[in-house]
Amino acid sequence: MSGGDFSSPLYRKIMAQLSTLRTEIRNITGAIDTSEIADSVFTDLINKGQNLLADEANLFEAYGTRNAVSGTAEYTMLSGSDWTKVTESASTSTTNLSDMTRIYRVDYNGNKCTRINKSAIYDIANDSSEFAFTTSKAYYIHQNKLGIFPIPSDTSEIKVYYFRTPTALSSDSDNPEMDSRFDEALIYYGCWRIMERLRDINMMPYFKNEFLEMKQKIIDDGEKRFGEMTFEMPYNDF
């Protein structure tokens, strides 16, 4: 292996602070000189790695709520301040759902909505559709907006369940949101991308393969932890 310091093996327990992850990647890749590759580059790569894992393994769940507006069909999600967002650790009012990666359920007035395509609606204003559904309301996606069909005539609660991106790491003492068992995945991702920058064609595939293997373990862990497989409809709206 060229230029790396592997005196501290990756399987050891890592204190997953941002500064520790950066140092680990620097030591392994030999990219010690901060004037050559700045800390900000490593921070960006670690955040990108966590975002990628969160997206592909559906690591972080959240939901957002707001009241419907009578006579209004579509509701902006990724901007504005009309939503209250709830994650595993916090509840935030007057916000938006800009951290959304994909929706997996929508409720209206406490009842699950059916997912439909907007193209199946003949006339939104007149609530005319070719699509037969058994729930009282359906939902569709139009650009970055959530559509409720038939158009609400009251102010019941809309509740959007979704998978989200994690909070970005910025301070040296910040910890990744993902399970500390998989900190190595962030290190492998950082090493892979640093090797690309250093044009080390020998080590690049090694770290890429290690990262992809870790990514698959994380995906499998989420599916198998509770002893049953998860079956999902793969909607990719955002």
N, C-alpha and C positions, 0 to 999 in steps of 0.2 A: 504494500500500500504506500502511496506516495504522499509524503508531507504531513500525514495525519498523526495525532497523538492519541493512541488507543489504550493508554495506560489506565484509563477509567472506563471499564466496559459499559456498554449501553444497558445491560440488564440490571445494573445496580439501581437502588432506589434513588430517584432524583427529586430534589426539592424543587418543585415546578414553579419557581418564580421566573419572571421574564429574564432577569439578569443571569440566572443560572442556566436557562436554556440557551441564551446567546453565547455564554462562555463555553458551554458544552460543544456547541456547533463550531465555534472558533477552534477549540482544542482538537477536535476530530479532523477538521478539514485543513488545519494549519493556517487558516486565515486570521492570524493574530493581529496584524497591523491594522489599526483603526483608520489610518490615513488611506489605506487601500480600499477597504470595505467598511463603511461607517456602521455604527450600532443601529442606526435607523433602518438600514437595509435588512439586517437580521430580524429586527422587530416586525418589519413589513412581511417578511417571509413566514415568520411564526404565525402571524395573524392570518395570512393567506392559507397556511396549512390547516389551521383550526377551522376556518370557514369552509374549506373544501371537505374536511371530515364531517363537519356538522351537516352539510348539505347532503352528502352521499349516504351518510348513516342515520339521518334523521335524529340527531342527538338531542336537540333542545326543542321542547314544546312550549307553546304559549297560547293565549287566547285574547281576543279583543272584543269589547262590547260597546255598543252604542244604541240609542233608540232610533227606531225608524221615524221617518217623516211622512205623514199622511199625504198620499199623492206623488211621492217621490220613488222612482224605481231603482236608481243607481247611487252608490255611495263610494266616495273616494277613500282609498285605504292607505296609500303609501305617502301621503302628504296631508297637511292640515293638522287639526288638533281636536277632532271629533270623537276620538276613541279613548277608552280606558283599557290599558294593556296589563295583563297579568302574566308573569313568568314564574319560574320555580322559586325565585327569591324576592320578588318585589311586585308591587302594583303601582302603576303610573297613570294618572288621569290626564285629560286634555292633551292627548298625544296622537300618534298615528302608528301604523303597522309597517313602518319602513324596514324593519328587520326580517320581514317575511321571506321565506324561500318557497314554500308551497302550502296551500290550504288542504286540510284533510277532512274537514267537516264544517257545516254551517247550520246553526239553529235559529229559528224564529219563534219568539214567545215560548222558549223552552222546548220546542219540538224540532226534530231533525228535518232539514230540507233535502230534497232531491237535487242532484246536480244535473243540469240540462245545458245544451248549447243554445246560444242566443239565436242561431240560425233556425232553430226549431220553433221560434215564436213568430207567428204570422204578423201580429199587431200588438206591440207591447202596451200601447195606450188603451186598447180595448180588451186586454187580457186574453187574446186569442192565440192558441198554440196547437200544434199537431202532436205534441208530446203528452202522453198520458202518465201521470204520476200519482202515487197513492198518498203522499204527504200533503198537508194543507198549503205549504209554500215550496217553491223550488228556488234555486239560485243559479246564476250564470256569471261568467267573467267577461267584461267588456273593457279591453285595454287594462288600465290599472284600477278599474272600478268593480265593485260587487253589485250585481243586480239581483233584486228580489222579485219573484213572479208568483202569482199575480201581484200587481203594484200594491203596496201596503195602504190600508185605509185607516190605520191607527198608529200608535207610537210604541208598539211592542219592542222588546229588546232583540237586537240582532247580535248573535254571538259567533265569532269566527275562530275556529281552532286551526292552528297552523304550526309548522316547523319554522324555526327562526335561526338567524345567524347569532353567534356568541358576541358578547361585549368585547370590543377590541382591547388588547393589552397595550399599555402605554408607559406606565411607571415601572421602574425596576422591580418593585415588590409585588406587581400584579401577578395573579395566578390564572392559568387557563381554566375555563369552565368545564372542560371535558375531564373524564375520570383520570386520576393521576396514574392509573395502571397503564395508560396509553400515551404518557408523555413522550415516549420514544418515537412515536409516530411524528410528532412535531420536530424532533431532532433529525430524524431521517429525511423529512421533507426539506428542512433547512439545508442539510448537507447536500442533498441532491441539487438544489437550486444554486448553492454556492459553487459546487463543482462545475455547473454550467458556466457560471461567470468566470471561473478560473480556467475554463476550457480543458478540464482534466477528463479526457474521454475514457480513461481506464476506470476511474472511480464513479463516474456519473451513473452508469447502469447499475452498479452495486447498490448505491443508496436509493435509486429509483425503485428497484425491485424490493428492497427492504421496506420502503414506505408503502408500496402497493400491497405487500403481504400484511403489514400492520393494519392498513385500511380495511382489508377484507376481514381481519380478525375483529375489528371494531364493529363492522356491519353484522357479522355473524353473532357477536356477543349480544347485540341488541335484539336479535331475532330469537336467540336460544336461551337467554338468561332465565326466562320463566317457563321453559320447557314446552313452548308451543311456537309454531311458525306464524309469521305475520303475513297476511295476504292483503295487498293494497292495489287500488286502481292508480296507475302512475300519472297523475295530473301534474303538469309542469307549467304553472301559470306565470311564474315570476322568475 
